Amino acid sequence: AVLAQERQRFADVFSWIASHLESPGELTVPRLAKVAGLSPSRFQAAFKQETGLPPAEFALRARITEASRRLARPGADVTSVAFDLGFSSSQYFASAFRRYTNASPREALKKRPG
């Protein structure tokens, strides 16, 4: 029963992250810990054990994955995607994007089909 409860707890957290990609202020450890029903320190340890990543890193990767999806859409532009996903600057967005995808956001735009 404990294992099922843990699984549900993290399913709720992953769902929360997915539905708040445009609001990085909602993806803080205290907020995610509250969603999980754990103290922030217990949450951080449990999250890292579950995913292999700290919560902030996981959330950033999720935002970059969504950015990749959005950049693949016709008519997408880098600045809009960056600001829609709550990146404070296009420079920060570009460096984070490159770190996880090994390409710049502009290169991702050029690769899109069509």
C-alpha positions, 0 to 999 in steps of 0.5 A: 500500500505504501508503494502505491501511495508513493507512485500516486504521490509522484504521479500527482507531482508529474501531472502538476509539473506538466500542467504548470510549465508556463508558470515556473513560479509554481514549480518550486520545491516548497510548492511541489512538496505541498502537492506531494504532501511531504516536507520540502526536505523529504520531498527533495530526497524522495523525488531525487530517489524516484527520478534520479534528478533534483526537482528543479532540474526535472522541471527545467527539462520538462519545460525544454521538452515542451519548448522543443514541441512548440518550436516544431509547430508552424509559425513558432518563434523562439522569443514567444516560446521562451516567454510563454514557458516563463524563461526570464530571458531569451539568452537563458532559454537558449543556453538551457535549450542547448544544454539539453538538446545540443542545438540552439532554439533557432536550429530547432526551428530550421529542422521542423518539417515543411 
